[in-house]
């Protein structure tokens, strides 16, 4: 990880998109900003997508992030909702790619586990943990939890980038033993 890094986190949505910007200095994260983009005023889905692209581009141009951390869509029962959410995510990613910003994608479960240690945590629990870990005053917390979901994606990326990368990966214990016979006693 670089000495200083800016991470833009996004929780994509077609009605409300949340975002958060983290500044990492000396391996310490600090909230720069968080907010939401309200899209319900646009009746046309394509106008919403255009607005997402424009707003993500403005966020990138304003904060100059080193990376975009984005929550991946979860698999639900409503195919049309998933399709629209995937489009919103894709447009946000296209804005980052248009500015040569690398992208890291995180599943909702991974984000929740990284922030709270519990994959079944509620949005309120995630927001509360972020507030404590980043020392965010209650007056700076935004009522729309989509904002803290975007911030959570950024914080998850921060935690993930701090972990040492293993040289080798193993799919099972048997795979580890096969690749490391001298490390295992019989």
C-alpha positions in Angstrom: 0.0 0.0 0.0 1.2 3.5 -0.8 2.0 5.9 2.0 -1.1 8.0 1.1 -4.1 6.6 -0.7 -7.6 7.8 -1.5 -10.3 5.2 -1.9 -13.7 5.9 -3.4 -16.3 3.4 -2.2 -19.7 3.0 -3.9 -22.9 1.2 -3.1 -24.6 1.2 -6.4 -28.3 1.6 -6.7 -31.0 2.8 -9.1 -33.0 4.8 -6.6 -30.2 5.8 -4.1 -26.5 5.4 -4.7 -24.2 5.7 -1.7 -20.6 6.8 -1.7 -17.8 7.4 0.7 -14.2 8.7 0.3 -11.4 7.5 2.6 -8.0 9.0 2.9 -5.3 6.6 4.1 -2.3 8.4 5.6 0.5 6.4 7.4 -1.9 3.3 7.2 -4.6 5.2 9.1 -8.0 5.7 7.5 -9.8 9.0 7.8 -13.3 9.9 6.4 -13.1 12.6 3.8 -16.8 12.6 2.8 -19.8 10.4 2.3 -23.2 11.0 0.8 -25.9 9.8 -1.5 -27.1 10.4 -5.0 -30.9 10.4 -5.1 -32.1 9.1 -8.4 -35.9 8.7 -7.9 -36.5 12.1 -9.5 -35.6 10.6 -12.9 -38.5 8.5 -14.2 -36.4 7.2 -17.1 -34.0 4.4 -16.1 -31.5 5.6 -18.8 -31.5 9.1 -17.4 -30.6 7.6 -14.0 -27.7 5.8 -15.6 -26.5 9.0 -17.2 -26.7 10.8 -13.9 -24.8 8.0 -12.1 -22.0 8.3 -14.7 -21.9 12.1 -14.5 -21.9 12.1 -10.6 -19.2 9.3 -10.3 -17.1 11.2 -12.8 -17.5 14.4 -10.7 -16.5 12.5 -7.5 -13.4 11.2 -9.3 -12.5 14.6 -10.6 -13.0 16.2 -7.2 -11.2 13.7 -4.9 -8.8 12.0 -7.3 -9.1 8.5 -5.9 -6.4 5.9 -6.4 -9.0 3.1 -6.6 -12.8 2.5 -6.8 -14.1 0.0 -4.3 -17.6 -1.1 -5.3 -20.1 -3.4 -3.9 -21.1 -6.2 -6.2 -24.8 -6.9 -6.8 -26.3 -9.7 -4.7 -28.4 -12.4 -6.3 -32.0 -11.8 -5.5 -35.2 -13.3 -6.8 -36.3 -10.3 -8.9 -34.4 -10.6 -12.2 -35.4 -7.1 -13.4 -34.2 -5.5 -10.2 -30.9 -7.3 -10.5 -30.5 -6.3 -14.1 -31.1 -2.6 -13.3 -28.7 -2.8 -10.3 -26.0 -4.4 -12.5 -26.4 -1.7 -15.0 -26.0 1.0 -12.3 -22.8 -0.8 -11.1 -21.5 -1.1 -14.6 -22.0 2.6 -15.3 -20.2 3.6 -12.1 -17.4 1.2 -13.1 -17.3 2.7 -16.6 -16.9 6.2 -15.1 -13.8 4.9 -13.2 -12.4 3.2 -16.2 -12.9 6.4 -18.2 -10.5 8.1 -15.8 -8.1 5.1 -15.6 -9.1 4.4 -12.0 -8.6 0.7 -11.0 -11.6 -1.1 -9.6 -11.9 -3.6 -6.8 -15.3 -5.3 -6.4 -16.5 -6.8 -3.0 -19.5 -9.0 -2.3 -21.9 -7.6 0.4 -21.1 -10.6 2.6 -17.3 -9.9 2.5 -17.9 -6.2 3.3 -20.1 -7.0 6.3 -17.6 -9.5 7.6 -14.7 -7.1 7.2 -16.5 -4.3 9.1 -18.5 -6.2 11.7 -17.2 -9.7 11.7 -20.7 -10.9 11.0 -22.0 -11.6 7.5 -25.6 -11.2 8.7 -25.0 -7.7 10.1 -27.6 -5.1 9.5 -27.0 -1.8 7.7 -27.3 -0.1 11.1 -24.6 -2.3 12.6 -22.3 -1.6 9.7 -22.9 2.1 10.1 -22.3 2.0 13.9 -19.0 0.1 13.5 -17.8 2.5 10.9 -18.7 5.5 13.1 -16.7 4.0 16.0 -13.7 2.8 13.9 -13.4 6.1 12.0 -14.4 8.3 14.9 -17.2 10.0 13.0 -19.2 12.4 15.1 -22.9 11.6 15.3 -23.6 15.0 13.6 -21.7 13.9 10.5 -23.6 10.6 10.1 -26.1 10.6 7.2 -29.5 9.1 7.8 -29.4 7.2 4.4 -27.5 4.0 5.2 -26.5 3.8 1.5 -23.8 6.4 2.3 -22.3 4.2 5.0 -22.6 1.2 2.7 -20.5 3.0 0.1 -18.0 4.0 2.9 -18.0 0.3 4.0 -16.9 -0.8 0.5 -14.0 1.7 0.7 -13.1 0.6 4.3 -13.2 -3.1 3.2 -10.7 -2.3 0.4 -8.5 -0.6 2.9 -8.5 -3.6 5.2 -8.0 -6.0 2.2 -5.0 -4.0 0.9 -3.4 -4.1 4.4 -3.3 -7.8 4.5 -0.1 -9.5 3.4 -0.6 -11.3 0.1 0.2 -15.0 0.2 2.7 -16.2 -2.5 0.7 -19.4 -3.0 -2.9 -20.2 -2.7 -4.4 -23.5 -1.6 -7.9 -24.7 -2.4 -7.9 -27.4 0.3 -5.8 -28.8 3.2 -4.9 -31.7 0.9 -3.6 -29.2 -1.7 -1.5 -27.5 1.0 0.0 -30.8 2.1 0.8 -31.8 -1.5 2.6 -28.5 -2.2 4.4 -28.3 1.2 5.5 -31.8 2.2 8.4 -30.5 4.3 6.1 -28.3 6.4 3.8 -31.2 7.4 4.9 -33.9 9.9 3.6 -37.3 9.4 
